[in-house]
Amino acid sequence: MKRSAVILSLVGLGTLTALAAQPAAAQTGGGETASTVAAPKVHGQGIIFPHYLLDRALEPNVDKSGRVNYVALKADKNLDEYLQAVATADLSKFPVLPGAPKPDDKEAKPTQNRNPELVFWINAYNAHILKTLANAYPINSPDDVKDLDTAKTHRVAGQDWSLRDMRKKITSFDPRALFALTNGTVGGPLLQPVAYRYAGIDQQLENAVQTFVDDPRNVELLRINNRVTLNSYFSEFNEAFAPNTDPKRMIGVRFLLSSYSRRRGERSYFTTNEYSIDTKKSDRTLNIKSSDLAVTSG
């Protein structure tokens, strides 16, 4: 059974399998601005939204390690235009598509595929937190920004949101998407240097989870003691993957380890063995590119 199906039965969300659709990249003409494409347009089963503006902001300023040049990003007009489009987007224009039925459930109710809107929220979140951190730069950590997580200063679809409330919204679509959201730290999920897209979003989210779980800095297994030491960031995801369960058992985290570990022998170990879990403090240093460091330290 696919991991996405397991998540479906574990969390009780709608389908997590992406349907074929037109990609959102560069479908609008190069001459269009945020003001002319602020509201998304339905195109068959896909959707046109100016995610290419976020591509233009990310590609030159985010490296393969997810490090960010905040100096350059602060003045990036593409990011500003993208956030203008996000602020005035009409969420009713995002299509709700029929979802795949639950496996082995003949009496399952019809599900819905809201992945077009999910992609919008993922990109909107990353754009907003990057802009906030860029405006506050130079700082040593996102923790240096007062009320970063709770301030309702992020305009999305005509309403003001906090980052915390945006994450709750995104979790309601698909908990895997939490691994696609940057928190601006070295120890957080990897920020990719392009915007997310509706076409292939299921695999993109699978990759985001696997990348985090397979990083030895995040998961350290000591077999001789049957002990696993995890990046403390995992604690934030436990409830999302296993709501209303005993938090001490960390059922959601155990599910992630047994489903997404790809390092040799580890998935089998996490599936068949009993082990204790410890956490270590996540690295909260701002994820700055080396070139950015060179500029600011001169």
Order of alpha helices (4+ residues) and beta strands (2+ residues): alpha-beta-beta-alpha-alpha-alpha-beta-beta-alpha-beta-beta-alpha-alpha-beta-beta-alpha-alpha-alpha-beta-alpha
